[in-house]
Amino acid sequence: MTGTNQDWFDRALRVIPGGVDSPVRSFRSVGGTPYTVERGEGAYVVDVEGRRYLDFVQSYGASLLGHAHPAVVSALSEAVALGTTFGAPTPGEVRLAELLCARVPGLEQVRFVSSGTEAVMSAVRL
C-alpha cells in the first residue's frame, strides 16, 4: 500500500464523514491525523507507513487471539470456501449451538443473529 497516513485521511475525508467510520474516532474534535491501518499482527497493528502499534483497542470488541491468528485464519478460509451466508441452517451452526449448550450451565437453546438490533429484538420477544 502506498501513501502516508495524511494521504489516506485526506482521501477518506472526501468520501467518509469526518474521515473515519465512527463518531467516537472523529479526529476533527481532537486534532491530528489518525493512522491508517494496513494490517494486524497478533496484538499489533501496522499503519500504511510501516509503523507498528500495540493495539489496545482491538476494534472495541472481544479479540482474545489478536489479529490474524493462524488458527482463526485457517478456520475462516475453510468456512468461506463452503459459502458465506445462506439464510438456512448449516451443520456448523448446529454444532456450535450444541457446544455452547453443553458448556454453559442452564443454556438450553441459542439464537445466532447478524446485528445488535436483531439480538435485542429476539430478547424482547422472550
N, C-alpha and C positions, 0 to 999 in steps of 0.2 A: 504494500500500500504506500502510495506516495503522498506528500503534503504534510504540513505541520498541523498541530492542534488548532492553531488560529485559522488556517485554511479551511479545515473541516468545520469549525464553528461558524465561520462566515458563510459557508455553503448551507449549513443547517439553518441558520437564521433566515435564509431566503425561503425555505420550504417547511420549516417546523416552528411553530410559535415559541418564541423565547430561545430557540436553538436546541432545546432538549425535550425529551418526552415526558417530563414530569414537572409540574409547577414547583415541587419541592426542590428540584435541582436548578431552578431558574437562576442563571448567573448574572442577569441584569440587576437583581436586587443585592447581590453580594459582591459584584465586581469580579474582574479577572476573566480568564479564558479556561473553560473546562478542558480536561484532557479527553481525547477521543480514543476509546479502547479498540485496539486491533484484535486482541485475543486474550484468553485467560489461561493460566497455567497453575493448577492447584490453588494455593492461597494468594496468587498474584494475578494482576492484570498488566498488560503491556500496551503502551499507547502507540499511536502512529509514528512517533518519533523514536521508538525503541526503548523508552524508559519503563522500568518495572516498578510497580507499586504494590505494597501489601494491601490486599483488598479487604477492608473492614466492613464493606457494605454487602457484598455477595448478593447483589440485586434485591436487597431488602427482604430476603426470604431465607428459607432453610436450604442451605447448601453444604451439607455435612462433609461431603467429599471434595469440595472445592471445584475449580473449573477443569473441565476436560479430563476427568479421572478415566483412565483406560478401561476399567470395567464398565463404567456408565456409557462411554462412547461405543464400546463393543455391543452392549445390550441394545442401545438405541439404534445402531446401524442394523442389527439383525431384525429388530421390530419394524423399522421403517421400510426395509426391503419387502416386508409382507403387506404393506399398505399403511396409510396413516390415520384414516378415520372412516368408520363405516356406518355409524348410526344403528348398529346391531351388536348383540353380544359377541364376544370373542373368547376363546379358551383362556387367553392370558388374563383377561378381565375377571373371569370366574375364578381362576387360580389365585389371583391377587386378593379377591374378596374372601376366599376360603382361608388364605394365610392370615389376613387381618382378623377375621372372626376367631380363628384358632389361637391367636396370640394376644388378643385384647380381651381381658375378662369382662363379661357382660355384653360384649358386642355380638349381636345376632345377625345383623344384615348391614350391608354397605351400599351407598349410592355414590357413583362416580359422576361428577359434573364438570363442566368446562369453565365455569366462572364463579366468582363470589356471589353474584346475583342469583345464579341457579342454586347454589348451596343454601342461601338464605331462604329462597322460595320453598325449597324442599323442607327445610327445618320448620318453617312457619306452618306448613301443611300437617306436620306431626301433631 
